[in-house]
Amino acid sequence: MKEKPSADLFSLSVTVLMGLLYLGGGIYLIASSQSFGLLPTGIFRYLLAGLLIIYGLFRAYRGIQRWL
């Protein structure tokens, strides 16, 4: 089995990590309170959260697929 170069392994790790961060950001946006008015409100909040979750899943899946 051929080993991957360390730079390629690093970029794959960052890709998976960013996917998980997008996923976590979407979950946080849904679960957080609207206390300070800094985050979007209403239907836009849930649409943005849904897009973040879908994009995070896509990036994490693509990174894991490239890793294997």
Long-range contacts (C-beta under 8 A, 24 or more apart in sequence): 12-63, 12-66, 12-67, 15-59, 15-62, 15-63, 15-66, 16-59, 16-60, 16-63, 16-64, 16-67, 18-59, 19-56, 19-57, 19-58, 19-59, 19-60, 19-61, 19-62, 19-63, 20-56, 20-60, 21-56, 22-52, 22-53, 22-55, 22-56, 22-59, 23-52, 23-53, 23-56, 23-57, 23-60, 24-56, 25-52, 25-56, 26-50, 26-51, 26-52, 26-53, 26-54, 26-56, 27-53
